[in-house]
């Protein structure tokens, strides 16, 4: 009888592990699909803006609207994710990705299309490898989160200062540090997102988590791409 109970318990544990694995896989796939769709939308909007509007956008004050509006949307999504419906949060995420595409269209006037494509695939491969590492590693990455956040603050402050200094040396240093910071954040956020999964979440909670997680990974990818482009992009 004892052996039967033990076997029954082991069988139940195995079934729970399988269910957890399936649920976690579906949860992560939803996040990566949202993130990939956001990146694809950004690329499409950037290309269309470049083709239809051209350099006129660079000389228009409207460019600041497209640069600053995404910051407002990030704040709305991040601060109100627990009160937004899943549909609204999803629409805001894709609206954010589209606005980023408009602002990033200026890169097509600065860098050659071939170098942008090359760096994009380098960034995608790097992001994928680091995200897989963050997902599979058993090492707790939470300890590096504080240092990465401090590095992110440093990049923001240095970038604001360099708007006035216009130092190529400082710009190069910011890009080098930025690659390291966003590479680390990719692995760290993937592990954090994995830990957020709860098989007991209802569809609304799981949907909200998926969208805010996709936004985090999207931001890491876009910033990693931009830092790599500043380092290795071929200018026109």
N, C-alpha and C positions, 0 to 999 in steps of 0.2 A: 504493500500500500504506500509505503514511504517513497519507494522508487517511482511509483506511478505519479504521486504528487509532484515529485521533483521533475519528472519528465514533462508533466503538464505545465509546470511553471516555466521550464526552459522553453517549451514550445510557444507559450504565451509571450515570453520575452522576445523570442525570435520574430514572431509576427509583429510585435510592436516596433521592433527595430526596422523591419522591412517597410512598415507603414510610414515611419518617421523618415526613412530614406527617400521614399517615393514623394512624400509631401514636401520635403526640403528641396528635392530636385525640381519639382514643379514650381515651387516658390522662387528658386534662383533663376529658372528659365524664364519666368514671367518678368523678373527684374532685368535680365540681360536683353530680353526682347524689347522692353520699353526703352532701355538705354540705347540699343542699336537703332531702333526706329527714330529716336530723338537725334542721334548723330546723323542718320541718313537724311532726316528733314532739314537739319542745319546745313548740310552739304548742298542739298538741292536748292534751298532758298538762297544760299550764298552765290551759287552759280547763276540762278535766274536774276538775282539783283545785279550781279556783275554784267550780265548780258543785256538786260533791259534798261538799266539806269546808267551804268558806266561810272566814270569818274565824277559825274555831277554830284553824286551823293557825298563825296569827300569834301566838296566845297560848300555844302549846304549845312546850316545849323541843325537840320533834322537828324544828322548823324549822331548828335548827342542824345537825342530821344531814343534812338535804337541802341545806344551804348548803355544808357542809364535805366531804361525801362526793364531790361532783364534783371537788374539788381532788385528792383521793386518786386518783381514777380517771385524771385527767390525768397525774399523776405516773407511775402504772403504765404507761399507754399510751406516754408519752414515753420512759421509761427502759428499757422492755422490748420496744419495738416490733420489734427485730431478733430476738427469741427467741419472740415470740408467733406462733401460727398466724394466718393471715389471718381465719379464721372467728372465733377468739377476739377478735382485735383489733377486728373489725367489731361483735361483740356488745358489747364494752366501750364502743365509741364510741356506740352507740345507747343503752346503759344510761346513759352520761354525759348524753346529750341529754335523756333522760327525767327524770333527776334535776334537771337544770337547769330543766326545765319545771315541776317541783313547786315549786322555790324561786322561780321567776319568777311564779308564780300570785299572789304578794303584790302584784304591780304592778297587777293587776285590781281590787284593793281601794283603790289609791292614785289611779290615773288612770282617766279615762273610757274606755269601750270604743272610742268613735269616735276619740279622740285616739291611742290605741294603734294602731288600724288605720291611721290617717293617717301616723303616724311610721314604722310598719313599712314601708309602701310607699315612703316617702322614703328610709329606710335601704336598702331593696332596690335602688332606682334608683341611689343613690349608690355602693353596693357594686358593682353591676354595671358602672357606668361606670369606676370605679377599677380593677377587676379586668381589664377589657378594656384599659385603658391599660397596666397592668403586663404584660399578655401581649403587646401589640403594640409597645410602645416599644422603640427601639434604644438608648435611654440606659441606662447601667448604674446601677441603683438601689442597689447594694450599699453605696455610700458613705453613704447615709442610714440604713442599717440600725442602725448604732451609736447614732445620735442618737435614732432611734425607740425603741430599747430603753431608753436612758437616760430618755426621756420616759415610757415605760411604768412604769419603776421609780419615777419621781417621782409618777406618778398613784397607784400603790399606797400609797406612803408617805403622801402627802397625804390619801388616803382614810382610812387608819388613824388619822391624827391627827384628822381631822374627825369621827370617831366620838365623840371626847371633846369637841371644840370645838363641834360642831353649828353651824358658821358657814354661813349661806346664801351669803355672798359667796364663801367658799372653795369651796363646793359648785358654784357657778356657774362659777368659774375652772377647777376640775377637769374639769367637763363640756366646757368650750370646748377645753381642751388635749386632752382625751380624744378628741373628735371628730377633731382634727387628727392625733393619734397613730394611731388605728385606721384612719383614712382612708389615711394613709401606709403603714401595715402591710399593708393590703389590696393595694395596688399592689406593694409590695416582696415580699410573700410569694408573690403570683401569679408574679412574675418568677422568684423563687427556686424555686418548685415546677416551673415550666416547665424550668428548667435541670437539675432533678433527673432529668428523663426520660432513660432510656437504652434504646435499642431492643434491647439485648442482655440486658436483665433477664428472668429467668424469671417465671412467673406469681406465684410467692410473693413475690419481691422487689417486683414491680410492684404487687401487692395491698397489701403493707405500706406502700409509698410513698403509694399512693392514700389510705389511711386516715389516716395521719399528716398528709398534706397537707389532707385534708378537715377534720380537726380544727382545723388552723391557720386555715383560712378561716372555719370555723364560729365560732371564738372571736372573730375579727375582726368578723364580722357581728353577733353577739350583743352585743358590747361597743359597737360603733358604734350599734346600735339603742338600747341603754340610755342612752348619753350623749346622743343626740338626744332621747330621751324625757324625760330630766331637764331639757333645755332648752326643749322645745316641747310637752310633754305637758300636757293639761288635767286638773287635779286634781279629784277628787270633792268 
